[in-house]
Structure formats: C-alpha cells, structure tokens
Amino acid sequence: MDFPATSDELKKGGYEYDNDANCRGCGESIEWWITPKGKKMPMTVRKTATVQHATADMRTPHFADCPNVKDFRK
C-alpha cells in the first residue's frame, strides 16, 4: 500500500490535521498530523506537478527528509 500523499488521502485514511509549525531540527515548515493510532506525525509539504499540469501539495513524513532526524530518535 502506498502512503497517502494528499490531505484528502490522509483524511480518508483516518489521519487528522493538527497544525502548522517549523521543525526544531532544520527549521523547515511542516504540518503535524495525528495518525489513526493517535500518534503525532510531522509532514513535509511539497508542491508537485500533476499529469493535468496543475500542482498538488504532496506530503511525506518529515523524518524521511529532515537532515537532523537523528536528533529526534528515541
């Protein structure tokens, strides 16, 4: 199964938007989402071109691209 990438896909998958913030490690703008299991997950938002030549906001877990992710591992 692919990870839901748009906000609509996330909501359909049981995720709930929480708020916007900046990463304490790298300073990048992120969104916080609550997973279906109740955990908070930071998301990076990127504009991506679609097949119809429009843009879409695609989300990926921020821990996948944060350069300082090791600072947050438990």
N, CA, C and O atoms as a Tinker XYZ file with bonds, in Angstrom:
   296  protein
     1  N      0.839000   -1.180000    0.000000    73     2
     2  CA     0.000000    0.000000    0.000000    64     1     3
     3  C      0.881000    1.239000    0.000000    63     2     4     5
     4  O      1.842000    1.318000    0.765000    81     3
     5  N      0.561000    2.203000   -0.851000    73     3     6
     6  CA     1.287000    3.457000   -0.882000    64     5     7
     7  C      0.839000    4.336000    0.271000    63     6     8     9
     8  O     -0.307000    4.273000    0.716000    81     7
     9  N      1.769000    5.159000    0.747000    73     7    10
    10  CA     1.441000    6.099000    1.806000    64     9    11
    11  C      0.523000    7.170000    1.228000    63    10    12    13
    12  O      0.786000    7.661000    0.130000    81    11
    13  N     -0.558000    7.555000    1.936000    73    11    14
    14  CA    -1.420000    8.617000    1.421000    64    13    15
    15  C     -0.630000    9.917000    1.319000    63    14    16    17
    16  O      0.046000   10.301000    2.273000    81    15
    17  N     -0.704000   10.592000    0.191000    73    15    18
    18  CA     0.166000   11.740000   -0.041000    64    17    19
    19  C     -0.545000   13.087000    0.030000    63    18    20    21
    20  O      0.067000   14.080000    0.421000    81    19
    21  N     -1.816000   13.142000   -0.337000    73    19    22
    22  CA    -2.521000   14.420000   -0.292000    64    21    23
    23  C     -3.310000   14.521000    1.003000    63    22    24    25
    24  O     -3.519000   13.520000    1.689000    81    23
    25  N     -3.745000   15.723000    1.336000    73    23    26
    26  CA    -4.513000   15.880000    2.572000    64    25    27
    27  C     -5.824000   15.094000    2.497000    63    26    28    29
    28  O     -6.263000   14.535000    3.502000    81    27
    29  N     -6.453000   15.045000    1.322000    73    27    30
    30  CA    -7.688000   14.266000    1.179000    64    29    31
    31  C     -7.440000   12.777000    1.421000    63    30    32    33
    32  O     -8.225000   12.114000    2.099000    81    31
    33  N     -6.336000   12.253000    0.858000    73    31    34
    34  CA    -5.996000   10.838000    1.065000    64    33    35
    35  C     -5.703000   10.559000    2.538000    63    34    36    37
    36  O     -6.115000    9.529000    3.071000    81    35
    37  N     -4.993000   11.473000    3.191000    73    35    38
    38  CA    -4.701000   11.296000    4.610000    64    37    39
    39  C     -5.989000   11.253000    5.425000    63    38    40    41
    40  O     -6.159000   10.385000    6.281000    81    39
    41  N     -6.891000   12.186000    5.161000    73    39    42
    42  CA    -8.160000   12.227000    5.905000    64    41    43
    43  C     -8.980000   10.967000    5.661000    63    42    44    45
    44  O     -9.572000   10.423000    6.593000    81    43
    45  N     -9.019000   10.494000    4.406000    73    43    46
    46  CA    -9.747000    9.254000    4.098000    64    45    47
    47  C     -9.117000    8.060000    4.803000    63    46    48    49
    48  O     -9.805000    7.094000    5.133000    81    47
    49  N     -7.793000    8.127000    5.037000    73    47    50
    50  CA    -7.080000    7.047000    5.711000    64    49    51
    51  C     -7.156000    7.121000    7.234000    63    50    52    53
    52  O     -6.548000    6.306000    7.927000    81    51
    53  N     -7.899000    8.095000    7.753000    73    51    54
    54  CA    -8.067000    8.190000    9.196000    64    53    55
    55  C     -7.109000    9.140000    9.895000    63    54    56    57
    56  O     -7.098000    9.211000   11.124000    81    55
    57  N     -6.306000    9.870000    9.133000    73    55    58
    58  CA    -5.398000   10.858000    9.710000    64    57    59
    59  C     -6.175000   12.149000    9.959000    63    58    60    61
    60  O     -7.157000   12.435000    9.273000    81    59
    61  N     -5.725000   12.924000   10.946000    73    59    62
    62  CA    -6.383000   14.178000   11.280000    64    61    63
    63  C     -5.347000   15.289000   11.321000    63    62    64    65
    64  O     -4.325000   15.168000   11.997000    81    63
    65  N     -5.611000   16.377000   10.594000    73    63    66
    66  CA    -4.699000   17.517000   10.593000    64    65    67
    67  C     -4.699000   18.158000   11.979000    63    66    68    69
    68  O     -5.752000   18.314000   12.596000    81    67
    69  N     -3.501000   18.534000   12.470000    73    67    70
    70  CA    -3.394000   19.177000   13.781000    64    69    71
    71  C     -2.996000   20.642000   13.655000    63    70    72    73
    72  O     -3.771000   21.517000   14.044000    81    71
    73  N     -1.797000   20.939000   13.118000    73    71    74
    74  CA    -1.373000   22.326000   12.970000    64    73    75
    75  C     -0.123000   22.443000   12.106000    63    74    76    77
    76  O      0.482000   21.443000   11.721000    81    75
    77  N      0.253000   23.702000   11.808000    73    75    78
    78  CA     1.488000   24.009000   11.089000    64    77    79
    79  C      2.550000   24.406000   12.099000    63    78    80    81
    80  O      2.237000   24.926000   13.170000    81    79
    81  N      3.803000   24.159000   11.754000    73    79    82
    82  CA     4.910000   24.527000   12.640000    64    81    83
    83  C      6.196000   24.554000   11.820000    63    82    84    85
    84  O      6.182000   24.354000   10.605000    81    83
    85  N      7.292000   24.803000   12.499000    73    83    86
    86  CA     8.619000   24.687000   11.903000    64    85    87
    87  C      9.367000   23.605000   12.658000    63    86    88    89
    88  O      9.258000   23.501000   13.880000    81    87
    89  N     10.128000   22.799000   11.927000    73    87    90
    90  CA    10.916000   21.734000   12.538000    64    89    91
    91  C     11.957000   22.349000   13.476000    63    90    92    93
    92  O     12.652000   23.292000   13.098000    81    91
    93  N     12.064000   21.827000   14.675000    73    91    94
    94  CA    13.061000   22.316000   15.634000    64    93    95
    95  C     14.473000   21.924000   15.222000    63    94    96    97
    96  O     15.441000   22.522000   15.692000    81    95
    97  N     14.602000   20.935000   14.358000    73    95    98
    98  CA    15.926000   20.483000   13.944000    64    97    99
    99  C     16.486000   21.235000   12.751000    63    98   100   101
   100  O     17.645000   21.651000   12.760000    81    99
   101  N     15.655000   21.410000   11.714000    73    99   102
   102  CA    16.149000   22.023000   10.478000    64   101   103
   103  C     15.462000   23.340000   10.135000    63   102   104   105
   104  O     15.923000   24.058000    9.248000    81   103
   105  N     14.383000   23.665000   10.811000    73   103   106
   106  CA    13.688000   24.920000   10.584000    64   105   107
   107  C     12.687000   24.915000    9.445000    63   106   108   109
   108  O     12.022000   25.922000    9.202000    81   107
   109  N     12.569000   23.785000    8.736000    73   107   110
   110  CA    11.640000   23.710000    7.606000    64   109   111
   111  C     10.192000   23.764000    8.092000    63   110   112   113
   112  O      9.865000   23.285000    9.178000    81   111
   113  N      9.341000   24.355000    7.267000    73   111   114
   114  CA     7.916000   24.408000    7.559000    64   113   115
   115  C      7.336000   22.996000    7.443000    63   114   116   117
   116  O      7.594000   22.299000    6.462000    81   115
   117  N      6.558000   22.577000    8.435000    73   115   118
   118  CA     5.951000   21.240000    8.443000    64   117   119
   119  C      4.497000   21.346000    8.879000    63   118   120   121
   120  O      4.065000   22.370000    9.408000    81   119
   121  N      3.752000   20.271000    8.648000    73   119   122
   122  CA     2.404000   20.120000    9.176000    64   121   123
   123  C      2.429000   18.962000   10.162000    63   122   124   125
   124  O      3.132000   17.975000    9.949000    81   123
   125  N      1.674000   19.082000   11.223000    73   123   126
   126  CA     1.514000   17.978000   12.165000    64   125   127
   127  C      0.181000   17.299000   11.886000    63   126   128   129
   128  O     -0.853000   17.958000   11.775000    81   127
   129  N      0.215000   15.976000   11.775000    73   127   130
   130  CA    -0.977000   15.158000   11.582000    64   129   131
   131  C     -1.048000   14.137000   12.698000    63   130   132   133
   132  O     -0.019000   13.729000   13.237000    81   131
   133  N     -2.247000   13.724000   13.048000    73   131   134
   134  CA    -2.444000   12.669000   14.040000    64   133   135
   135  C     -2.825000   11.408000   13.277000    63   134   136   137
   136  O     -3.776000   11.402000   12.495000    81   135
   137  N     -2.068000   10.340000   13.516000    73   135   138
   138  CA    -2.293000    9.082000   12.805000    64   137   139
   139  C     -3.559000    8.404000   13.318000    63   138   140   141
   140  O     -4.087000    8.794000   14.359000    81   139
   141  N     -4.054000    7.388000   12.596000    73   139   142
   142  CA    -5.225000    6.651000   13.075000    64   141   143
   143  C     -5.002000    6.008000   14.451000    63   142   144   145
   144  O     -5.965000    5.716000   15.161000    81   143
   145  N     -3.736000    5.787000   14.827000    73   143   146
   146  CA    -3.437000    5.202000   16.147000    64   145   147
   147  C     -3.200000    6.264000   17.216000    63   146   148   149
   148  O     -2.827000    5.937000   18.342000    81   147
   149  N     -3.417000    7.544000   16.867000    73   147   150
   150  CA    -3.312000    8.616000   17.846000    64   149   151
   151  C     -1.922000    9.206000   18.046000    63   150   152   153
   152  O     -1.716000   10.003000   18.962000    81   151
   153  N     -0.969000    8.830000   17.204000    73   151   154
   154  CA     0.397000    9.365000   17.305000    64   153   155
   155  C      0.523000   10.620000   16.444000    63   154   156   157
   156  O     -0.121000   10.724000   15.400000    81   155
   157  N      1.347000   11.568000   16.878000    73   155   158
   158  CA     1.602000   12.771000   16.083000    64   157   159
   159  C      2.699000   12.478000   15.066000    63   158   160   161
   160  O      3.704000   11.844000   15.389000    81   159
   161  N      2.496000   12.950000   13.820000    73   159   162
   162  CA     3.466000   12.715000   12.760000    64   161   163
   163  C      3.730000   14.032000   12.025000    63   162   164   165
   164  O      2.795000   14.666000   11.537000    81   163
   165  N      5.008000   14.448000   11.945000    73   163   166
   166  CA     5.326000   15.645000   11.176000    64   165   167
   167  C      5.378000   15.313000    9.688000    63   166   168   169
   168  O      5.890000   14.266000    9.293000    81   167
   169  N      4.838000   16.223000    8.863000    73   167   170
   170  CA     4.809000   16.013000    7.421000    64   169   171
   171  C      5.455000   17.180000    6.692000    63   170   172   173
   172  O      5.217000   18.344000    7.016000    81   171
   173  N      6.281000   16.849000    5.697000    73   171   174
   174  CA     6.830000   17.846000    4.781000    64   173   175
   175  C      5.828000   18.003000    3.649000    63   174   176   177
   176  O      5.302000   17.013000    3.141000    81   175
   177  N      5.561000   19.242000    3.252000    73   175   178
   178  CA     4.618000   19.517000    2.162000    64   177   179
   179  C      5.401000   20.053000    0.981000    63   178   180   181
   180  O      6.150000   21.021000    1.113000    81   179
   181  N      5.231000   19.427000   -0.174000    73   179   182
   182  CA     5.910000   19.836000   -1.396000    64   181   183
   183  C      4.883000   20.021000   -2.511000    63   182   184   185
   184  O      3.941000   19.239000   -2.635000    81   183
   185  N      5.072000   21.051000   -3.309000    73   183   186
   186  CA     4.242000   21.249000   -4.500000    64   185   187
   187  C      4.780000   20.324000   -5.589000    63   186   188   189
   188  O      5.982000   20.308000   -5.854000    81   187
   189  N      3.902000   19.562000   -6.214000    73   187   190
   190  CA     4.292000   18.603000   -7.233000    64   189   191
   191  C      3.401000   18.777000   -8.461000    63   190   192   193
   192  O      2.189000   18.947000   -8.333000    81   191
   193  N      3.991000   18.736000   -9.626000    73   191   194
   194  CA     3.215000   18.826000  -10.866000    64   193   195
   195  C      2.425000   17.539000  -11.071000    63   194   196   197
   196  O      2.925000   16.443000  -10.814000    81   195
   197  N      1.200000   17.684000  -11.531000    73   195   198
   198  CA     0.350000   16.527000  -11.804000    64   197   199
   199  C      0.291000   16.279000  -13.303000    63   198   200   201
   200  O      0.814000   17.072000  -14.087000    81   199
   201  N     -0.333000   15.199000  -13.700000    73   199   202
   202  CA    -0.478000   14.847000  -15.112000    64   201   203
   203  C     -1.254000   15.934000  -15.853000    63   202   204   205
   204  O     -0.997000   16.177000  -17.032000    81   203
   205  N     -2.196000   16.588000  -15.181000    73   203   206
   206  CA    -3.015000   17.622000  -15.811000    64   205   207
   207  C     -2.307000   18.989000  -15.810000    63   206   208   209
   208  O     -2.944000   20.008000  -16.075000    81   207
   209  N     -1.010000   19.019000  -15.516000    73   207   210
   210  CA    -0.195000   20.231000  -15.495000    64   209   211
   211  C     -0.611000   21.207000  -14.399000    63   210   212   213
   212  O     -0.324000   22.401000  -14.485000    81   211
   213  N     -1.267000   20.716000  -13.401000    73   211   214
   214  CA    -1.591000   21.528000  -12.229000    64   213   215
   215  C     -0.576000   21.175000  -11.146000    63   214   216   217
   216  O      0.302000   20.340000  -11.363000    81   215
   217  N     -0.693000   21.800000  -10.003000    73   215   218
   218  CA     0.183000   21.422000   -8.899000    64   217   219
   219  C     -0.664000   20.857000   -7.774000    63   218   220   221
   220  O     -1.834000   21.205000   -7.613000    81   219
   221  N     -0.056000   19.995000   -7.016000    73   219   222
   222  CA    -0.724000   19.402000   -5.868000    64   221   223
   223  C      0.241000   19.442000   -4.692000    63   222   224   225
   224  O      1.453000   19.323000   -4.870000    81   223
   225  N     -0.301000   19.610000   -3.494000    73   223   226
   226  CA     0.515000   19.564000   -2.292000    64   225   227
   227  C      0.639000   18.115000   -1.853000    63   226   228   229
   228  O     -0.330000   17.508000   -1.398000    81   227
   229  N      1.839000   17.564000   -1.993000    73   227   230
   230  CA     2.094000   16.183000   -1.617000    64   229   231
   231  C      2.803000   16.162000   -0.269000    63   230   232   233
   232  O      3.671000   16.994000   -0.008000    81   231
   233  N      2.441000   15.226000    0.574000    73   231   234
   234  CA     3.004000   15.138000    1.914000    64   233   235
   235  C      3.801000   13.856000    2.086000    63   234   236   237
   236  O      3.411000   12.786000    1.617000    81   235
   237  N      4.923000   13.996000    2.768000    73   235   238
   238  CA     5.735000   12.845000    3.142000    64   237   239
   239  C      6.116000   13.013000    4.606000    63   238   240   241
   240  O      6.241000   14.142000    5.082000    81   239
   241  N      6.302000   11.917000    5.327000    73   239   242
   242  CA     6.743000   12.039000    6.715000    64   241   243
   243  C      8.062000   12.819000    6.770000    63   242   244   245
   244  O      9.003000   12.500000    6.045000    81   243
   245  N      8.126000   13.831000    7.624000    73   243   246
   246  CA     9.300000   14.699000    7.673000    64   245   247
   247  C     10.551000   13.936000    8.125000    63   246   248   249
   248  O     11.664000   14.311000    7.756000    81   247
   249  N     10.386000   12.888000    8.906000    73   247   250
   250  CA    11.575000   12.143000    9.336000    64   249   251
   251  C     12.260000   11.440000    8.178000    63   250   252   253
   252  O     13.374000   10.941000    8.335000    81   251
   253  N     11.614000   11.390000    7.010000    73   251   254
   254  CA    12.238000   10.782000    5.834000    64   253   255
   255  C     13.187000   11.745000    5.124000    63   254   256   257
   256  O     14.059000   11.308000    4.373000    81   255
   257  N     13.027000   13.064000    5.353000    73   255   258
   258  CA    13.891000   14.015000    4.651000    64   257   259
   259  C     14.523000   15.086000    5.548000    63   258   260   261
   260  O     15.200000   15.977000    5.035000    81   259
   261  N     14.326000   15.029000    6.850000    73   259   262
   262  CA    14.938000   16.003000    7.756000    64   261   263
   263  C     16.443000   15.680000    7.893000    63   262   264   265
   264  O     16.797000   14.549000    8.227000    81   263
   265  N     17.313000   16.643000    7.643000    73   263   266
   266  CA    18.747000   16.374000    7.769000    64   265   267
   267  C     19.186000   16.139000    9.214000    63   266   268   269
   268  O     20.276000   15.616000    9.448000    81   267
   269  N     18.359000   16.515000   10.178000    73   267   270
   270  CA    18.709000   16.352000   11.594000    64   269   271
   271  C     17.852000   15.306000   12.296000    63   270   272   273
   272  O     17.667000   15.370000   13.512000    81   271
   273  N     17.331000   14.352000   11.545000    73   271   274
   274  CA    16.418000   13.364000   12.111000    64   273   275
   275  C     17.044000   12.580000   13.271000    63   274   276   277
   276  O     16.334000   12.168000   14.188000    81   275
   277  N     18.344000   12.375000   13.240000    73   275   278
   278  CA    18.993000   11.591000   14.307000    64   277   279
   279  C     18.862000   12.279000   15.669000    63   278   280   281
   280  O     18.956000   11.619000   16.704000    81   279
   281  N     18.646000   13.593000   15.677000    73   279   282
   282  CA    18.479000   14.322000   16.927000    64   281   283
   283  C     17.160000   14.004000   17.618000    63   282   284   285
   284  O     16.989000   14.316000   18.796000    81   283
   285  N     16.228000   13.388000   16.899000    73   283   286
   286  CA    14.910000   13.122000   17.439000    64   285   287
   287  C     14.646000   11.646000   17.725000    63   286   288   289
   288  O     13.580000   11.306000   18.237000    81   287
   289  N     15.576000   10.780000   17.412000    73   287   290
   290  CA    15.376000    9.340000   17.659000    64   289   291
   291  C     15.427000    9.065000   19.149000    63   290   292   293
   292  O     16.237000    9.626000   19.887000    81   291
   293  N     14.537000    8.186000   19.560000    73   291   294
   294  CA    14.475000    7.804000   20.987000    64   293   295
   295  C     15.412000    6.667000   21.265000    63   294   296
   296  O     15.503000    6.205000   22.402000    81   295
